Structures are given as structure tokens and as C-alpha cells.
């Protein structure tokens, strides 16, 4: 006798929490054909977990994540738009998508032999938090709508964010998927078992040391301090293609691409891990959970064309367990 799928989120390889599927804010995607599943929270359209058909969790959620809507959720896949970081000080860091409740697009749920998925949407008129008092404040002439599509199959998850300019004025933007990968068996600091390959030749902006350099052939690993580095692609490199070693017997292939009104835009990447000192200072993150995660974050960050009125931009990442 089969049992109903459960909404389970993972904090480490050996620690998980089962969420209440009857909670209206929790969305469970189950791929009947394969048994893979994904859990989302409507607040932030936030992916909390993805588990392959083989039972392998790829996404990490902080065990101390704040889940009541009073703050952004730590872990999972936070959505950053219209900015990454806070280059525009008139509204909060990482923008407003992750701080507001989204709605499920009516009729968007599907479960076929090939895949299962759902769409959620957020329009600016429904954004009540994190708009600031400047560029995106209540008096702005700007207008937008975002639609997140999440689809899964037996070994992969696809996240596509569609950004529509509903107004007449063009606006500048950045977009990034701040993905927390679960590092199996707590091996994030083991350079052989946790590393990222595919950034060779990218220009590195190290936010900790202040250095800027071009990466050679070595894979990216987590040093003995916090890592916070932005990787900008070399001339001619458009899409992002990485291989992430995330602990024991856990390899993930990541591909990402984006466009503005049909024109492809080069994809940058960010690698982040708070390490011990910063982890201990974060109230919504376990003091030792830096061992269980690595953030590998694709984004459109540099030389992104303005989004003109009535036009659409899209950004996609696909993670595949290999």
C-alpha cells in the first residue's frame, strides 16, 4: 500500500523536519512517476527542498530558519530581484521577492510521466514589504510582475523566473538564485569532497579579501574563512555550466541561462559560505551548519540591459544529480 508523499525539509544529511502539508502556505510537488518531490513556501516563492527519486536531498534549509513570514528564510533558494546585495540603497538588500507572499497560478499544477511542477506569481501591487522609499517605493511609476516556475523529474529540478515590465518606464535590474546546496556528511570544508568546477577563466571579485583576479584551472573550494566571491564570465561566455561536488557521493550539474527580451545575457556566479565566525553570529543559522552547505548562485549581475516597458526577461537554473 503506497503512502502519501510528505513535505520533508533537510538541514543536514542526518537531520530533517516534516512540515504540515495541510498548511496553506506549504506547496508540495510530487512526481508520481519517479517519486521525486519538492517543497515550497508561498512566502518568497521559496524552494525549501528537492529530493531526487533515489531519495537524495540536494537543498539545505537552516534548522533555525524563520518560517513565520517576519524575515527572509535562511537556506533553500531565496530569490533576489530587482537587485543582488544593495547597490541601490533606497530599498533592502536582495530586493523584495523573498520578503512577500506569492500566489499559485490557477491551473498551473501538473504531474505527467516526464515531470511535475507548478507556477507562483507576485505582482508589484501585492508587494507590501521591502519596497523601500525610492526606486521601488509606493510612489514609483515602475511596475512589474514575476512568475516562478518550478518543475522536477527523477533527478533534476528546474527553476525559471519570468520578470515582466507591466509599466511604460524601463528599469535596471539584477536577478540571482541564492541556492543553498546540502553538502552530504558535513564535508563542506573537505576540498576533495566539496568543490565547484567550471569557473576557470572567470574574473573573481573576492568580497572578503578585496582582491580581483582571473581564476586558473583549480576548482573553487571553501577556505578557512568566510568565502564570498563573484565570478564574472570572460568575453564570449554566455551560459553557466558547473559541476558541484557537494559531499560524499553527491555530484550536481548546474546549468543556467538568461535573456532580456530575447537577447541572451552572460550569467555570473557567486560562491558563499559563512564559515564559523559568521555562522555563529547569525540568529537564523545553526552555528555549525556551515559544514553542511555551499551556496552556488547563478545570476545576471553585470551589463544587464534595461527591461523596457511591456517586455519580459527570463532566468533559469537547472540542477541535476549525476
Long-range contacts (C-beta under 8 A, 24 or more apart in sequence): 5-30, 5-37, 7-39, 8-39, 8-49, 8-51, 9-39, 9-48, 9-49, 9-61, 9-76, 10-49, 10-51, 10-57, 10-59, 10-60, 10-61, 10-182, 11-60, 11-61, 11-62, 11-63, 11-75, 11-286, 11-289, 11-292, 12-60, 12-63, 12-182, 12-186, 12-289, 12-292, 13-57, 13-182, 13-184, 13-185, 13-186, 13-247, 13-292, 15-63, 16-57, 17-61, 17-63, 19-48, 25-101, 27-104, 27-118, 27-120, 29-116, 29-117, 29-118, 29-150, 29-152, 30-111, 30-116, 31-111, 31-115, 31-116, 31-152, 31-153, 31-154, 32-111, 32-116, 33-112, 33-113, 33-114, 33-154, 34-153, 34-154, 35-154, 36-116, 36-152, 36-153, 36-154, 36-155, 37-152, 38-150, 38-152, 38-157, 40-118, 40-120, 40-150, 41-67, 41-73, 41-76, 42-101, 42-102, 42-103, 42-104, 42-120, 43-67, 43-69, 43-73, 43-100, 43-101, 43-102, 44-72, 44-73, 44-78, 44-79, 44-97, 44-98, 44-99, 44-100, 44-101, 44-102, 45-79, 45-97, 45-102, 45-120, 45-122, 45-148, 46-73, 46-76, 46-77, 46-78, 46-79, 46-98, 47-76, 47-77, 47-150, 47-157, 47-159, 48-73, 48-75, 48-76, 49-76, 50-152, 50-157, 50-319, 52-154, 52-155, 52-321, 53-154, 53-155, 54-154, 54-155, 54-321, 56-250, 56-321, 57-182, 58-157, 58-181, 58-182, 58-246, 58-250, 58-252, 58-319, 58-321, 59-179, 59-180, 59-181, 59-182, 60-180, 60-181, 60-182, 60-183, 60-289, 60-292, 60-293, 61-180, 62-284, 62-285, 62-286, 62-289, 63-286, 63-289, 64-283, 64-284, 64-285, 64-286, 65-284, 65-285, 66-284, 69-101, 71-284, 72-98, 72-99, 73-98, 74-282, 74-284, 74-285, 75-180, 75-285, 75-293, 76-180, 77-159, 77-177, 77-178, 77-179, 77-180, 78-177, 78-178, 79-146, 79-148, 79-161, 79-175, 79-177, 79-178, 80-174, 80-175, 80-176, 80-177, 80-178, 80-299, 81-146, 81-161, 81-163, 81-173, 81-174, 81-175, 81-176, 82-135, 82-136, 82-144, 82-171, 82-172, 82-173, 82-174, 82-175, 83-173, 83-174, 84-174, 84-175, 84-176, 84-270, 84-299, 84-301, 87-174, 88-134, 88-135, 89-134, 90-132, 90-133, 90-134, 90-135, 90-136, 90-137, 91-130, 91-131, 91-132, 91-133, 91-134, 91-135, 91-136, 91-137, 92-130, 92-132, 94-176, 94-178, 95-130, 96-127, 96-129, 96-130, 96-131, 96-136, 97-122, 97-146, 99-129, 99-130, 100-126, 100-127, 100-128, 100-129, 100-130, 101-126, 102-148, 105-147, 108-149, 114-153, 115-151, 115-152, 115-153, 116-151, 116-152, 116-153, 117-149, 117-150, 117-151, 117-152, 117-158, 118-149, 118-150, 119-147, 119-148, 119-149, 119-150, 120-147, 120-148, 120-150, 121-145, 121-146, 121-147, 121-148, 122-146, 123-166, 124-166, 135-171, 141-167, 141-168, 141-169, 142-167, 142-169, 142-171, 143-167, 144-171, 144-307, 155-320, 155-321, 155-322, 156-318, 156-319, 156-320, 156-321, 157-318, 157-319, 158-316, 158-317, 158-318, 159-316, 159-317, 159-318, 160-314, 160-315, 160-316, 161-314, 161-315, 161-316, 162-312, 162-313, 162-314, 163-307, 163-312, 163-313, 163-314, 163-315, 164-311, 164-312, 165-307, 165-308, 165-309, 165-310, 165-311, 165-312, 166-310, 167-309, 168-309, 168-310, 169-309, 170-306, 170-307, 170-308, 170-309, 171-306, 171-307, 172-304, 172-306, 173-300, 173-304, 173-306, 173-307, 173-313, 174-299, 174-300, 174-301, 174-304, 175-258, 175-299, 175-300, 175-313, 175-315, 176-270, 176-297, 176-298, 176-299, 176-300, 176-301, 177-256, 177-297, 177-298, 177-299, 177-315, 177-317, 178-270, 178-295, 178-297, 179-295, 179-296, 179-297, 179-298, 179-317, 179-319, 180-293, 180-294, 180-295, 181-244, 181-246, 181-252, 181-293, 181-294, 181-295, 181-296, 182-246, 182-247, 182-250, 182-292, 182-293, 183-246, 183-247, 183-250, 183-291, 183-292, 183-293, 183-294, 184-246, 184-247, 184-248, 184-249, 184-250, 185-247, 185-248, 186-247, 186-291, 186-292, 187-247, 187-248, 187-291, 188-222, 188-247, 188-273, 188-290, 188-291, 188-292, 188-293, 188-294, 189-222, 189-224, 189-291, 190-247, 191-219, 191-221, 191-222, 193-245, 193-247, 193-248, 194-221, 194-222, 194-245, 194-246, 194-247, 194-294, 195-219, 195-220, 195-221, 195-244, 195-245, 196-220, 196-221, 196-242, 196-243, 196-244, 196-245, 196-271, 196-294, 196-296, 197-242, 197-243, 197-245, 198-240, 198-241, 198-242, 198-243, 199-231, 199-242, 199-269, 201-234, 201-237, 202-231, 202-232, 202-233, 202-234, 202-237, 202-269, 203-231, 203-232, 203-234, 204-229, 204-230, 204-231, 204-232, 205-229, 205-230, 205-232, 219-245, 220-271, 222-273, 222-275, 222-294, 224-275, 225-275, 225-277, 226-272, 226-273, 226-274, 226-275, 226-277, 226-278, 227-271, 227-272, 227-273, 227-275, 228-270, 228-271, 228-272, 229-270, 229-271, 229-272, 230-268, 230-269, 230-270, 230-301, 231-268, 231-269, 231-270, 231-271, 232-266, 232-268, 232-301, 232-302, 233-266, 233-267, 233-268, 237-266, 238-264, 238-265, 238-266, 238-267, 239-264, 239-267, 240-267, 240-268, 240-269, 240-298, 242-269, 242-296, 243-322, 244-294, 244-296, 246-294, 250-321, 251-321, 251-322, 252-319, 252-320, 252-321, 252-322, 253-319, 253-320, 253-322, 254-296, 254-298, 254-317, 254-318, 254-319, 254-320, 255-317, 255-318, 255-320, 256-298, 256-315, 256-316, 256-317, 256-318, 257-315, 257-316, 258-300, 258-313, 258-314, 258-315, 258-316, 259-313, 259-314, 260-300, 260-304, 260-305, 260-306, 260-307, 260-311, 260-313, 261-305, 261-307, 261-308, 261-311, 261-312, 261-313, 263-305, 265-300, 265-303, 265-304, 265-305, 266-300, 266-302, 266-303, 267-298, 267-299, 267-300, 268-298, 268-299, 268-300, 268-301, 268-302, 269-296, 269-297, 269-298, 269-299, 270-295, 270-296, 270-297, 270-299, 271-295, 271-296, 271-297, 272-297
